[in-house]
């Protein structure tokens, strides 16, 4: 009886805690008037990074074509500066793919 009660509590408690998550509707981020995107064929992999170590985050958007990364400085709220290609030694950085 005790094991049945324990199992019922586990099943009942687990179902109460596994409700669907509520998300806000998607938002198309823009840099100025232009939507943030990548060149064809796409395959973006966005992430946040503190590039200067000042606690100010930049949106990095990976680009499948040539392995480039575009950096969009966050200006607050949902505002971003126009994107620039990530640089290394004065040249556009490229991360070679495995294909």
DSSP file (Angstrom, degrees, kcal/mol; ACC not computed):
  #  RESIDUE AA STRUCTURE BP1 BP2  ACC     N-H-->O    O-->H-N    N-H-->O    O-->H-N    TCO  KAPPA ALPHA  PHI   PSI    X-CA   Y-CA   Z-CA
    1    1 A X     >        0   0    0      0, 0.0     4,-2.3     0, 0.0     5,-0.2   0.000 360.0 360.0 360.0 -42.4    0.0    0.0    0.0
    2    2 A X  H  >  +     0   0    0      1,-0.2     4,-2.1     2,-0.2     5,-0.1   0.902 360.0  48.5 -63.9 -41.2    2.8    2.4    0.9
    3    3 A X  H  > S+     0   0    0      2,-0.2     4,-2.3     1,-0.2    -1,-0.2   0.860 110.2  52.8 -67.6 -34.5    4.6    1.8   -2.4
    4    4 A X  H  > S+     0   0    0      2,-0.2     4,-2.4     1,-0.2    -2,-0.2   0.928 109.9  47.8 -64.9 -44.6    1.3    2.3   -4.3
    5    5 A X  H  X S+     0   0    0     -4,-2.3     4,-2.2     2,-0.2    -2,-0.2   0.904 112.0  50.0 -62.4 -42.7    0.8    5.7   -2.6
    6    6 A X  H  X S+     0   0    0     -4,-2.1     4,-2.1     2,-0.2    -1,-0.2   0.916 111.4  48.3 -62.5 -44.3    4.3    6.8   -3.3
    7    7 A X  H  X S+     0   0    0     -4,-2.3     4,-2.5     1,-0.2     5,-0.2   0.893 110.5  51.8 -63.7 -40.1    4.0    5.9   -7.0
    8    8 A X  H  X S+     0   0    0     -4,-2.4     4,-2.7     1,-0.2     5,-0.3   0.890 109.5  49.9 -64.3 -39.3    0.7    7.8   -7.2
    9    9 A X  H  X S+     0   0    0     -4,-2.2     4,-2.7     2,-0.2     5,-0.3   0.895 110.9  49.6 -65.8 -39.8    2.3   10.8   -5.7
   10   10 A X  H  X S+     0   0    0     -4,-2.1     4,-2.3     2,-0.2    -2,-0.2   0.940 115.6  42.1 -64.0 -47.4    5.2   10.7   -8.1
   11   11 A X  H  X S+     0   0    0     -4,-2.5     4,-2.0     2,-0.2    -2,-0.2   0.939 119.1  44.1 -66.3 -47.6    2.9   10.3  -11.2
   12   12 A X  H  X S+     0   0    0     -4,-2.7     4,-1.5    -5,-0.2    -2,-0.2   0.909 116.3  46.4 -65.0 -43.1    0.4   12.9  -10.0
   13   13 A X  H  X S+     0   0    0     -4,-2.7     4,-1.3    -5,-0.3    -1,-0.2   0.877 111.3  52.5 -67.6 -37.8    3.1   15.4   -8.9
   14   14 A X  H  X S+     0   0    0     -4,-2.3     4,-0.9    -5,-0.3    -1,-0.2   0.887 108.5  49.4 -66.0 -39.1    5.0   14.9  -12.1
   15   15 A X  H  < S+     0   0    0     -4,-2.0     3,-0.2     1,-0.2    -1,-0.2   0.836 108.5  53.6 -70.9 -30.2    2.0   15.7  -14.3
   16   16 A X  H  < S+     0   0    0     -4,-1.5     3,-0.3     1,-0.2    -1,-0.2   0.821 112.6  44.3 -70.6 -29.9    1.2   18.8  -12.3
   17   17 A X  H  < S+     0   0    0     -4,-1.3     2,-0.4     1,-0.2    -1,-0.2   0.583  99.3  72.8 -90.6 -10.1    4.7   20.1  -12.9
   18   18 A X     <  +     0   0    0     -4,-0.9    -1,-0.2    -3,-0.2     2,-0.1  -0.312  63.9 144.3-104.3  50.5    5.0   19.3  -16.6
   19   19 A X        -     0   0    0     -2,-0.4     2,-0.1    -3,-0.3    -3,-0.0  -0.480  60.4 -87.8 -81.9 158.5    2.7   21.9  -18.0
   20   20 A X        -     0   0    0     -2,-0.1     2,-0.2     1,-0.1    -1,-0.1  -0.379  46.8-112.6 -65.5 142.7    3.5   23.5  -21.4
   21   21 A X        -     0   0    0     -3,-0.1     2,-0.6    -2,-0.1    -1,-0.1  -0.479  22.4-130.6 -75.5 146.6    5.7   26.6  -21.2
   22   22 A X        -     0   0    0     -2,-0.2     2,-0.3     0, 0.0    -1,-0.0  -0.889  28.5-176.0-100.0 123.0    4.3   30.0  -22.1
   23   23 A X        -     0   0    0     -2,-0.6     2,-0.1     3,-0.0     3,-0.1  -0.877  26.9-114.9-116.0 149.7    6.4   31.9  -24.5
   24   24 A X        -     0   0    0     -2,-0.3     3,-0.1     1,-0.1    -1,-0.0  -0.443  49.5 -86.3 -72.6 156.2    5.9   35.4  -25.8
   25   25 A X        -     0   0    0      1,-0.1    -1,-0.1    -2,-0.1     0, 0.0  -0.286  56.7 -90.9 -60.7 151.1    5.2   35.7  -29.6
   26   26 A X        -     0   0    0     -3,-0.1     2,-0.4     1,-0.0    -1,-0.1  -0.268  39.1-151.5 -64.6 152.2    8.3   35.9  -31.8
   27   27 A X        -     0   0    0     -3,-0.1     2,-0.8     0, 0.0    -1,-0.0  -0.990  13.0-131.4-127.5 133.1    9.8   39.3  -32.6
   28   28 A X        -     0   0    0     -2,-0.4     2,-0.2     7,-0.0    -2,-0.0  -0.761  29.4-139.7 -83.8 111.6   11.7   40.1  -35.7
   29   29 A X        -     0   0    0     -2,-0.8     7,-2.7     7,-0.1     2,-0.3  -0.471  20.0-162.1 -75.2 143.4   14.9   41.9  -34.5
   30   30 A X  E     -Ab  35  79A   0     48,-0.6    50,-0.8     5,-0.3     2,-0.6  -0.936  22.8-149.7-127.9 149.4   16.0   44.9  -36.5
   31   31 A X  E >  S-Ab  34  80A   0      3,-3.0     3,-1.5    -2,-0.3     2,-0.5  -0.952  84.1 -42.1-111.8 105.0   19.2   46.9  -36.8
   32   32 A X  T 3  S-     0   0    0     48,-0.8    48,-0.1    -2,-0.6    -2,-0.1  -0.646 124.9 -27.4  70.1-125.0   18.0   50.4  -37.7
   33   33 A X  T 3  S+     0   0    0     -2,-0.5     2,-0.4    -3,-0.1    -1,-0.2   0.510 121.9  90.7 -96.3  -7.4   15.1   49.8  -40.2
   34   34 A X  E <  S-A   31   0A   0     -3,-1.5    -3,-3.0     1,-0.0     2,-0.1  -0.750  78.8-118.2-101.1 134.5   16.5   46.5  -41.6
   35   35 A X  E     -A   30   0A   0     -2,-0.4     2,-0.4    -5,-0.2    -5,-0.3  -0.401  33.6-111.6 -64.9 140.1   15.7   43.1  -40.3
   36   36 A X        +     0   0    0     -7,-2.7     2,-0.3    -2,-0.1    -7,-0.1  -0.602  60.6 134.5 -73.9 128.7   18.7   41.1  -38.9
   37   37 A X        -     0   0    0     -2,-0.4     2,-0.3    24,-0.1    24,-0.1  -0.868  44.3-113.0-156.7-172.5   19.4   38.2  -41.1
   38   38 A X        -     0   0    0     -2,-0.3     5,-0.1     1,-0.0    25,-0.1  -0.862  34.9 -91.6-131.1 165.7   22.1   36.3  -42.9
   39   39 A X    >   -     0   0    0     -2,-0.3     3,-1.8     3,-0.1    26,-0.3  -0.327  67.2 -53.5 -72.3 159.8   23.2   35.6  -46.4
   40   40 A X  T 3  S+     0   0    0      1,-0.3    -1,-0.1    24,-0.1    23,-0.0  -0.498 124.3  34.1 -66.2 139.6   21.9   32.6  -48.3
   41   41 A X  T 3  S-     0   0    0     -2,-0.2     2,-0.5    -3,-0.1    -1,-0.3  -0.970  89.7-172.6 -87.8   5.8   22.0   29.7  -47.6
   42   42 A X    <   +     0   0    0     -3,-1.8    22,-1.8     1,-0.2    23,-0.3  -0.683  27.6 163.4  89.9-123.9   21.5   30.9  -44.0
   43   43 A X        -     0   0    0     -2,-0.5    -1,-0.2    20,-0.1    -3,-0.0   0.932  32.4-167.6  60.4  50.2   21.8   28.4  -41.2
   44   44 A X        -     0   0    0     19,-0.1     2,-0.2     1,-0.1    19,-0.1  -0.297  18.9-166.7 -66.5 150.9   22.2   31.2  -38.6
   45   45 A X        -     0   0    0     17,-0.3    17,-0.4     2,-0.1    18,-0.1  -0.672  15.8-163.6-137.6  80.2   23.3   30.4  -35.1
   46   46 A X        +     0   0    0     -2,-0.2     2,-0.3    15,-0.2    15,-0.2  -0.317  17.5 157.7 -71.6 148.5   22.7   33.5  -33.0
   47   47 A X  E     -D   60   0B   0     13,-2.0    13,-3.3    11,-0.0     2,-0.3  -0.972  36.9-111.6-157.9 165.7   24.3   34.0  -29.5
   48   48 A X  E     +D   59   0B   0     -2,-0.3     2,-0.3    11,-0.2    11,-0.2  -0.811  34.5 173.5-102.2 143.4   25.2   36.7  -27.1
   49   49 A X  E     -D   58   0B   0      9,-1.8     9,-2.8    -2,-0.3     2,-1.1  -0.992  35.3-136.3-149.2 145.4   28.8   37.7  -26.3
   50   50 A X    >   +     0   0    0     -2,-0.3     3,-0.6     7,-0.2     7,-0.2  -0.796  30.9 176.8 -96.1  88.4   30.6   40.3  -24.3
   51   51 A X  T 3  S+     0   0    0     -2,-1.1    -1,-0.2     5,-0.3     6,-0.1   0.780  76.2  37.4 -69.7 -28.6   33.3   41.1  -26.9
   52   52 A X  T 3  S-     0   0    0      4,-0.4    -1,-0.2    -3,-0.1     5,-0.1   0.426 104.8-119.5-105.7   0.0   35.0   43.9  -25.0
   53   53 A X  S <  S+     0   0    0     -3,-0.6    -2,-0.1     3,-0.2     4,-0.1   0.780  81.6 115.9  69.1  26.9   34.6   42.5  -21.5
   54   54 A X  S    S-     0   0    0      2,-0.3     3,-0.1     0, 0.0    -1,-0.1   0.311  91.7-103.6-108.4   6.4   32.6   45.5  -20.3
   55   55 A X  S    S+     0   0    0      1,-0.3     2,-0.6    -5,-0.1    -5,-0.0   0.589  85.4 124.5  79.8   9.8   29.3   43.7  -19.5
   56   56 A X        -     0   0    0      2,-0.0    -4,-0.4    17,-0.0    -5,-0.3  -0.915  53.3-143.0-105.0 121.2   27.8   45.0  -22.8
   57   57 A X        -     0   0    0     -2,-0.6    17,-1.2    -7,-0.2     2,-0.4  -0.604  10.4-158.9 -94.3 146.4   26.5   42.2  -25.0
   58   58 A X  E     -DE  49  73B   0     -9,-2.8    -9,-1.8    -2,-0.3     2,-0.6  -0.933  21.9-123.1-117.4 139.3   26.6   41.9  -28.7
   59   59 A X  E     -DE  48  72B   0     13,-2.7    13,-2.7    -2,-0.4     2,-0.5  -0.757  27.3-161.0 -83.3 120.2   24.3   39.7  -30.8
   60   60 A X  E     -DE  47  71B   0    -13,-3.3   -13,-2.0    -2,-0.6     2,-0.5  -0.898   5.0-168.0-104.0 129.3   26.5   37.4  -32.9
   61   61 A X  E     - E   0  70B   0      9,-2.7     9,-2.4    -2,-0.5   -15,-0.2  -0.952  14.4-141.1-121.9 112.6   24.9   35.8  -35.9
   62   62 A X  E     - E   0  69B   0     -2,-0.5     2,-0.5   -17,-0.4   -17,-0.3  -0.346   9.1-149.2 -71.3 151.7   26.8   33.0  -37.6
   63   63 A X     >  -     0   0    0      5,-2.3     4,-0.5   -19,-0.1     5,-0.5  -0.982   8.9-157.0-127.4 119.4   26.8   32.6  -41.4
   64   64 A X  T >4 S+     0   0    0    -22,-1.8     3,-0.8    -2,-0.5     2,-0.6   0.901  77.0  85.4 -61.3 -41.4   27.1   29.2  -43.0
   65   65 A X  G >4 S-     0   0    0    -23,-0.3     3,-0.9     1,-0.3   -26,-0.1  -0.518 120.6 -17.1 -67.5 110.9   28.4   30.8  -46.3
   66   66 A X  G 34 S-     0   0    0     -2,-0.6    -1,-0.3     1,-0.2    29,-0.2   0.449 105.2 -92.5  70.6   4.3   32.2   31.1  -45.7
   67   67 A X  G << S+     0   0    0     -3,-0.8    28,-2.2    -4,-0.5    -1,-0.2   0.823  74.7 157.4  66.1  32.9   31.9   30.7  -41.9
   68   68 A X    <   -     0   0    0     -3,-0.9    -5,-2.3    -5,-0.5     2,-0.4  -0.487  31.8-145.7 -88.3 161.5   31.6   34.5  -41.2
   69   69 A X  E     -E   62   0B   0     24,-0.5    17,-3.3    -7,-0.2     2,-0.4  -0.994   4.7-151.2-130.0 126.6   30.0   36.0  -38.1
   70   70 A X  E     -EF  61  85B   0     -9,-2.4    -9,-2.7    -2,-0.4     2,-0.5  -0.835  11.4-150.4 -98.8 134.2   28.1   39.3  -38.1
   71   71 A X  E     -EF  60  84B   0     13,-3.3    13,-2.0    -2,-0.4     2,-0.5  -0.901   9.7-170.2-109.2 128.0   28.1   41.3  -34.9
   72   72 A X  E     -E   59   0B   0    -13,-2.7   -13,-2.7    -2,-0.5     2,-0.2  -0.952  21.3-135.6-118.6 109.5   25.2   43.6  -33.9
   73   73 A X  E     -E   58   0B   0     -2,-0.5     8,-2.6     9,-0.4     2,-0.4  -0.453  22.1-123.8 -66.8 130.2   25.9   45.9  -30.9
   74   74 A X  E     -C   80   0A   0    -17,-1.2     6,-0.2     6,-0.2     3,-0.1  -0.635  26.3-176.1 -79.1 126.1   22.9   45.9  -28.5
   75   75 A X  E     -     0   0A   0      4,-2.9     5,-0.2    -2,-0.4    -1,-0.1   0.337  54.9 -81.8-103.4   4.3   21.6   49.4  -28.0
   76   76 A X  E >  S+C   79   0A   0      3,-0.6     3,-2.6     1,-0.3    -1,-0.4  -0.184  96.5  20.4 107.6 156.9   19.0   48.5  -25.4
   77   77 A X  T 3  S-     0   0    0      1,-0.3    -1,-0.3    -2,-0.1    -2,-0.0  -0.296 132.8 -32.7  49.5-124.3   15.4   47.1  -25.5
   78   78 A X  T 3  S+     0   0    0     -3,-0.1   -48,-0.6    -4,-0.1     2,-0.4  -0.132 109.2 118.1-113.6  35.9   15.1   45.5  -29.0
   79   79 A X  E <   +bC  30  76A   0     -3,-2.6    -4,-2.9   -50,-0.1    -3,-0.6  -0.863  37.0 178.9-110.0 138.4   17.5   48.0  -30.8
   80   80 A X  E     -bC  31  74A   0    -50,-0.8   -48,-0.8    -2,-0.4    -6,-0.2  -0.974  27.8-118.8-135.5 147.8   20.7   47.0  -32.5
   81   81 A X        -     0   0    0     -8,-2.6     3,-0.1    -2,-0.3    -6,-0.0  -0.434  55.2 -77.0 -74.2 158.3   23.4   48.9  -34.4
   82   82 A X        -     0   0    0      1,-0.1    -9,-0.4   -10,-0.1    -1,-0.2  -0.265  61.3-101.3 -54.6 145.6   24.0   47.9  -38.0
   83   83 A X        -     0   0    0    -11,-0.1     2,-0.3   -52,-0.1   -11,-0.2  -0.374  35.0-168.3 -75.0 147.8   25.9   44.7  -38.2
   84   84 A X  E     -F   71   0B   0    -13,-2.0   -13,-3.3    -2,-0.1     2,-0.2  -0.969  31.7-102.3-129.6 148.8   29.6   44.4  -39.0
   85   85 A X  E     -F   70   0B   0     -2,-0.3   -15,-0.2   -15,-0.2     2,-0.1  -0.502  44.5-104.2 -70.3 137.4   31.6   41.3  -39.8
   86   86 A X        -     0   0    0    -17,-3.3     7,-3.0    -2,-0.2     2,-0.3  -0.398  42.8-144.4 -60.9 133.9   33.7   40.0  -36.9
   87   87 A X  E     -G   92   0C   0      5,-0.3     2,-0.3    -2,-0.1     5,-0.2  -0.772  22.2-177.5-109.0 148.4   37.3   40.9  -37.5
   88   88 A X  E >  S-G   91   0C   0      3,-2.8     3,-1.5    -2,-0.3     6,-0.0  -0.944  80.2 -12.1-141.6 121.3   40.6   39.1  -36.7
   89   89 A X  T 3  S-     0   0    0     -2,-0.3     3,-0.1     1,-0.3    -1,-0.0   0.860 129.2 -55.0  55.5  38.9   43.9   40.8  -37.5
   90   90 A X  T 3  S+     0   0    0      1,-0.2     2,-0.3     3,-0.0    -1,-0.3   0.501 120.6  97.1  78.3   4.0   42.1   43.5  -39.6
   91   91 A X  E <  S-G   88   0C   0     -3,-1.5    -3,-2.8     3,-0.0     2,-0.3  -0.873  88.4 -88.9-122.4 156.4   40.4   40.9  -41.8
   92   92 A X  E     -G   87   0C   0     -2,-0.3    -5,-0.3    -5,-0.2     2,-0.1  -0.494  51.3-122.0 -62.7 123.0   36.9   39.5  -41.8
   93   93 A X        -     0   0    0     -7,-3.0   -24,-0.5    -2,-0.3     2,-0.4  -0.439  29.5-168.1 -69.8 138.8   37.2   36.4  -39.6
   94   94 A X        -     0   0    0    -26,-0.1     2,-0.7    -2,-0.1   -26,-0.2  -0.998  12.5-156.4-131.0 133.6   36.2   33.1  -41.2
   95   95 A X        -     0   0    0    -28,-2.2    -2,-0.0    -2,-0.4   -27,-0.0  -0.926  27.0-127.9-108.4 110.1   35.6   29.8  -39.5
   96   96 A X        -     0   0    0     -2,-0.7     2,-0.1     1,-0.1   -29,-0.1  -0.280  21.5-132.7 -62.5 138.9   36.1   26.9  -41.9
   97   97 A X        -     0   0    0    -33,-0.1    -1,-0.1     1,-0.1   -33,-0.0  -0.289  11.3-124.1 -82.1 172.2   33.3   24.4  -42.1
   98   98 A X              0   0    0      1,-0.2    -1,-0.1    -2,-0.1    -2,-0.1   0.470 360.0 360.0 -96.4  -3.7   33.7   20.7  -42.0
   99   99 A X              0   0    0      0, 0.0    -1,-0.2     0, 0.0    -3,-0.0   0.510 360.0 360.0 -86.9 360.0   31.9   20.0  -45.2
